[in-house]
């Protein structure tokens, strides 16, 4: 959803450079394009020679003696015409072929820059070569050096781009554009502290809205979001329609569960017509978090009348337990021709959640038109039966369906979960191992296998399985959380634990159990300020926190001599009647 603002500084510089040159257009050269191409393929010397005329007079008018080569002025004009024709006709090969001509004509740096930008914008693999040739003629040109660093980074060579800027700054330490480019490249390469140091050195008029924004990005990368807020607010104050800064600020407030602060920013983004569907859904979510269902409905009505948008909104109302509004939205979908099956599934779920009436909930599934049976309907039916305590019936439903859908691993997953719930752990583990061998790259199945291995006490095998999950799918936030928390619990490789959990938190923001894991990893790493900040955030994200989260809160607060916070946290943990209640009472009495 975010645009790519990181090229704004470079593009602004490039545009200003390009408009400094106003040479001839190419209106009269289109007919000579093929001849020019042929000339390029030989040599520059052949290109610029002029054949002498056999006639020394034209209608009685004496002619000036012919010359064997173009004058420097004519050569410049000819080179520019060939160059411009290649650009206008989008002729990449023609542009590359005129490189020797541009070098011989000593074309200005901004002409080279225009060609390089064109190649870079067209994702040409020759952009780097073109800029290198340009730099051979203009080695100290700022814009060309900036673009070269950008190209190197775009080609997954950020270290070379950073080195290029460092070398340039040793020769030109006061060029602000180069300092900013280095900072942006450092952010891209996740070298946030050094980038932040560069931004700290910028003062007064140098602190443009873009500088404020990227200073905030560096701080966010360093997990200093509270400090980043100040810089984002400054950027927005100077540029009220700075969409990227507004979005980043709203995300921070949402991450901090400060939905009251996030709401007006999302309103502003909506007025700017920035990704309206996504922003409306965020407004609905924020309103519901604030206990304002009518306001949420107002935003829902502003959205498109599509099934996808309506289902997403209805799901949010269900999650916040505003069942009447969710039911109304879903029933309206059923009035349409060919209503989505998801509406029936959600109504079944909603009915059971609201009324605990299994028969009424299953009746919604029975209304699904014949011929549209799917694994989704089977899984929902099995889930409702299991939630009502009818695990054996749920298992029977799933096993019967497996014959009709032999290539549906989700049905086997359901079978494994039901077996585990029936305390048939060995059979569940055996089924999971067979399924993982059959669907080798199915990370959901692998994660389920790892979870069962953990539950049955084989921690070593579980850890190995979770590592395999990350090998296949590096962004699996559940596996990231498992490995990160396990490393923290075992007091090993704590830097990696923190890194993995920060990534998990970004991939699945505002999940209390992930934030708790991150807080615990910080605690084990001795980073107590970060630990207490994250554990405070964790308990705000879930009204019914697991006792273990409150226990972690108590341990972190006690280590920091925050006695009252520790006492409150341990008491909250005891309210959940954990298995280690006696140990918690002893810790509480020791405060």
N, C-alpha and C positions, 0 to 999 in steps of 0.2 A: 504494500500500500504506500510505502514511503517512496518519494521521488529520489533522484540521485543528485543532491545539491553539491556534492563534493567537487564537481567540475566548474562551479559557478565562478570562482576566483580566476581560474585559468581561462575560462571562456570569455570573461569580461576583458581580460588582458589581451586575448587574441583578437577580439572584435575591434578593440581600439587600435591595435597594430594594423589590422587589415585596412581600416578606413583612412590610414595616412597616405595610401598610394592611390593615385587616380591616373592610370595609364590608358592606352587605347583599348577599345573593345575589340571583339573578334568578328564583327558582322561581315567583314569582307574576306575572311579566311576560310570559311567552311568548305569552299570548293577545292581548296588546296590541301585538305587534311591528309589524303592518301599520299600525296607527294611528300608532305612533311614527314609522315611515318617512314616512308622509304628512305628519306635522307637520314633520319635518326639511326636507322639500322646500319648505316655505313660509318660515317665519322662526322665530327663537328666541322672539320676543315672542308670536307666535301659539301656540307650543307651551306656554308656561307660564301662559297665561290660564286662569281657572276660571270657568265659567258659573254665575251665581247660581241657587239653587234657588227654585222658586215656593212651596215648602212651608216655613213657618217652624217647624213643629213635627213631630216624629216620634213618633206614639203618645203624645201629651201631654207629650213631653219637649222643652223649648225647645232650639232649635239655635243654635249660635254663628253670628253673622253671617258670610256668605261674603266671601271676599277676591277681588280681581281678579287677583292674581298669587301665585305660589308664594313661600313664605318662602325665605330663603337655604338653610336646612337642607333643606327639601323639594326645592328645585331641585338641590342637590348629590346627594340620594338619587335623584331622577329621572334626572339625567344619568348617574349611575353605573349605574343599572339598564339604561338604553338602551345604554350602552357595553358592559356585561357581556354583554347579550343578543347584541349583534353579534359579540362574540368567540366566545361559545359556539356560535352558529349559523354561525360562519365566514362572516359576511356582510361582505365588504369594503366594499361600497357603503354599507351601513348604518353601518359604523364611520367612514367618511369623512363621511357626512352629519351625524354628531353632533359634528363638530369645533366648530361655533359654540356648541353647547350646553355642551361641555366648557370652552370659553373663558369663557362667561358665568358658569358655575358655579365658576370658579376651581379646577378640579380639581387635586389634588396632582401633583407632577412624576412620582411613581412610577406613577400611573394612565396618564399620557401615555406613559411609558416602556413600560408593558405593551402598549399598542396599537401603538407603533412596532416593538417587538420582534416582535410577532405578524405585522405586515406584512412586516418584513424577513425573518423566517423563512419566510414564504410567497412569497418572491421577488416581492413586489408592487412595481410601478413607482411606487406612490404612497407608499412608505415615506419617501422624502425629503421630500415635501410635508407629511406628517403630523409629522415631526420638526421641520420649520421652524415649523409652527404651535405646536408644543409649546415651542420655544425662544422664540417671541414672548411666551409667558407666563412661562417660566422660563429666561431667557438664560444664567444662570450655573450651571445644574445640571450637575454633572460627568457623570453617566451619559448624559444627553441629548447633551451635546457629544461624548462618546466614541462614542456610537452614530452620530451624524451623520457623524463622520470615517470610521467603518467603512463606512457606506452610500456615501459619496462614493468611497471606494477600491474598493468592490465594483462600482461603476458605471464603473470604469476612469477615475476622476478622482483618482488618488492625490495629485497635487500639491495639489488643493483640500483633501483630507483632512489632509494635512500642514500646510498653511497654517492650517486651523481649529485644530489642536492648538497650533501655535506662538502664535497669537493668544490662545488660552485660557490658555496658560502665562505669557504676559506679564502677565496679570491675576491668575493663581493659580500662582505659580512653585513652591509647595511641595506641590501636589497630586500625589502619587506615581502615582496611576492615569493621570493625563494624561501624565506623563513616560514611563510604560511604553507607553501607546498610541502616542505619537509615535515611540518606538523601534521598535515593531512595524511601523508604517507605513513607516518609513525602510527597514527590512529588506525589506518587500514591494517597495519602489521601488528596491531595490539600492543604497541610500545607506548602505553598511555602516560606513564609518569614523565617521560622525556617530552612528549607532545605538550603536556600540561605546563612543563617548565618553559617552553617556547611561548605559549600563550600568556603566561604570567609576565613575560618580558615586554609585552605590548601595552602601550599606554596611550591615553588621550584619543586623538582622532584615528589612531590605528585600530581601536576597538570598535570595529564595524559590527552590525548585527550578525554577519556570518562568522566573525571571529568569536563573538559571544556564544554562538550556537556550537561551534566546534570545541570551544573550551569546555562547554557543558558535556559534549560527547566524550571528551577525554576523562572528565571526572566520573561520568557514568561507567566508563570502562574500568575505572579504579574503584568502583562500588561506592562512590561518594555522591549519591543521588541528592541528598539534602543540599549539598553545596552547589550541585548542578542547577538546581531550581533557580537560584539567584541569577545565573548567567542567562538562562532561558527567558526569564522574565525581562531582563534588560534587552535581549534581542527582540522580543515581542513589543516592548515599549517603543523602540525605535522603528520597528517594521511590523505594524499590527497584523498584516496579512501573511506573515512568515509561517507558512503551513507546516514546514518540517519542525520548527521550534515549538509551535502550538501542539503538534502531535506528540512530540517527545515529552513535553511538560504534562500533557494529559495522561500519558502512559505512566509517568512517575507517580502522579497523584493516584491513579487507579491501582498501581502496584502497592502503594502505601495505604490502600483502602480508604483514601480520602475522597470519596465519591462526590461530596459536596463541592470540593474544589475542582474536580474533573468535569463536572456537569456543564458549567458555563463555557469552558474551553471547547468541549465537544459541540456545544451550541454554536460557537463562533466558527468552528470548522464546517459545520453544516451550512451556515450562512455563506461561507466561501465556496460551497458546492464541492467540497473535497470528499471524494469517496462516500457519497451520501448513504448508501445502504449500510456499509460497515459502521459509519458514524451513528446512524439511527439505532442500530443494534446495540452499540455501546451506550447510547443514551437510554435505551430501554433497560439495559442491565444496571446502569448507575441509578436510575430512578427506582428500580425495584430494590436495590441494596439500601436505598434511603427510605424504603417503605412507602413509596408513592406510586401505587399501581395505576391510578387514573392518569397520571402524567406519562407513565410508560405506555399506556394505551393510546395517548395522543400521538406519541412518536410512532407507534406502530401504524396508525392510520396515515401518517405521512409517507410511509414506505410504499414500495410497489405491491400491487395485489397479486403477487406471484406465490405459488405454493411454497417455494423454498424459503422466501422471506417470512411468510406466515408461520411455517413450521418452526423456524429458528426462534421467532418471537414467542410462540406458544411454549416452546421448550424452556425459555427463560422464565415465563410465568409459572410453569410447573415446578421448576427448580426452587423458586422462591415461595412455593406453596400457595400461590394465588390461583387456585384450581378453577374457580368460576370463570375468570377471564380466559384462562387457557382453554377450557371446555368450549366457550363461546367461539373462539377463533377456530378451533378444530372442527366444530360442527358446521361452520360456514364453509369450510373447505369441502365437506361432504355434499354440500348443495351444488357444487360444480360438476360438470360432466367429467367422467374419468378421474375421480378424486384420488390423490396419492395414497398408497397403502400405509404410508407412515402415519397418516391421520388416524386410521383405525388402531394401529399399534399404540399410538400415544394416548388415545382415548381409553383403551384397555388398561394401560399403565396408570393413567390418571384416576380412573374409576376405582381401581383397587387401592391406590394410595390414599384416596379421599374417603372411601366408604368401607374398605376391607371386605368387599362383596365379590368373591371369586366368580360366582356364576354370572353376575352382571358384567364383570370384566371380560370373561371368556366370550360372552355374547357379542361383544364388539369384534372379536376375532372371527367369530362365525359369520359376520356380515361381509367379510372380504369376498368380493366376487369370485365365483368358481373359475378355475383356470388361472388364477393369479397367486396360487400358493407359492410360498417362498420359504427359504430358511429363516428369514426374519420373523415370519408369523410363527414358525415352529419354536424358535428360540424364545419368543415372547410368551408363548403358551407354557413352555417348560419352566420359564422363570416365574410366572405367576403361580404355577402349581407348587414349585419349590418354596416360594415365599409363604405360601399357605400351609407349609408343613407336609406337603404331599410329594416328598422326594422320590419315592418309588414310582409314582405315576409320571413324574417329570422325566425320570430316567427311561421309562418305557417309551414315552413320546419321542425322545431324542433318538433312541436306538432304532425305532421303527423308521424314522425319517432318514437315517444314515443309508438305508438300502436304496432309497429313492434319490439321494444326493450323495453319491460315493466320493465326489471330489469337493466336499464342503468341510474343510478343517474346523470351521466354527462349531459344527455339530459335535465333533469329537472333543473339542475344548469344553463344550457344555457337559458332555458325558463325564469328562475328567473332574470337573468342578463338583458335579453332583456326587460322584463317587467319594470325593474328599469330604464333602459335607456329611455323607453317610458313614464317615470314619473308615471307609475302605481304602486306606492310604496306600497300601502295597499294590492293590489293583489299579488305583489311580496313577501311581508312579509308573507301573508297567505300561499302561495304556499311553501315557504321556511320552515315554521313551520310544515306543513303537511309532507314535505319530511324528515325533521329532525326527526320527530316522527316515520316515516317509516324505515329510515336507521339510527338507533340510534347511531351506532359507526362510521358513516361516518364523519370524521373530516372536510373534505372539505365542506360538506353541512352545518355542524355546524358553520364553520368559516363564510360562506356566510350569514347564519342567523344572526350571531353576527354583521357582518358588516352592514346589513340592519337595525338591531335594533339601531346601533350607528347612522346611517344616519337619521333615523326617530326620533331621540332624546331620545330614551330609553337607556341611557348610563348604568344604573344599570343592566338592563337585558343583555345588550351587554357584560359587564364585566363578568357576571355570565356565559354566554355562552362560552366566551373565556377561562375561567377557566376550564370548562368542556372539552373543546378541549385538554387542557394540561393534564387533568386527563387521557384521553384516549391515547393521543400521546404527551408525554413530550417533544419531539424534534420538535414540529411544530413551525418553526421559525417565521411564521407570527403571531401566537397567542402569542408567547414569546414577539415579538415586540409590539403588541397591548397592552398587559398587562403592560409591562415595561414602555412604553411611557405614558400610562394612569396614572400609579402610579407617574411618574415624574411630569406630568402636575398637578396632584392633591396634590403634595408635601407630599406624604405619602409612608411609607415603601420603602424609597429610596435605602436602601442597597439591598433589593430584586430586585428593578427595575434595578439597575446596573448589578446584577448577571444574571438576565434573559436576558438582552440585550447583555451582553458579550457572553452568550451561543448562542443567535440568530446570532450574528456576526460570531461566529465560524462555525455554521451550514450553514449559507448562506453568505460567505465572500464577501466583496467588494460590498455590496448593499448600495447605498447612503442613502436610507431612514432609514435603520437599524443603520448605523453609525451615522446618524443625531440624532436618538433617543438616542443612547448611549451617544453622546456628551451632549444632553440636560439633561439626567439623572445625568451625572457628574456635570453639571452646577448647577442643583437644589441641589445636594449634597454638593456643595461648593468646589468640586475638580476641580478648574479652569484650572490647568495645563493639566490635562487629557482631560477636555472639549475642550480646544482650539486645542489640538493635533488631537482629533477625528473629530472636525468640519472642520478643514483644510483638513483632509483626505476625508471627505464626499464630499466636493465641487470638489475635484480632480477626483472623481469616476464617475461623470456624467456631461457632458458638458452642459446639459440643466437642471440644478437643479431646483427643485420646489422653488418658492419664499420663502416658509416657512423655507427652509434650510438656505437660505441666511439671512433671518430674525434672525434665531437662531445664525448664525455666528456673525451678528451685535451685538446682545445682549451680547453674551459671550465676544467678543472683547471689547465692551464698558465697561463691568464690570471690565475688566483687564486693562483699560486705554490705550488700543491699538487703539488710535483714528483713525489713517489712515485705519487700517484694518476694523474697524467698519463702517467708512464712505463708504468704497468701498463695503462692504457687503450690507448695506442698499440700496445703489444705484442699486446693482445687483438685489435685491429683488423687487425694484420699477419697474425695466425693465419688470418684469413678470406681471405687472398690477394686483396686489393682491387686494382683497376686502378691506383690512385695509391700503390702500395706505396712507391715511391722517395721521393715527397714526404713520406710518413709517417716514413720512416727519417731524413730530414733534420730533421724536427721533433723526433724522438726524440733525435737526437744533439745538438740545440741546447739540451736541458734542463739 
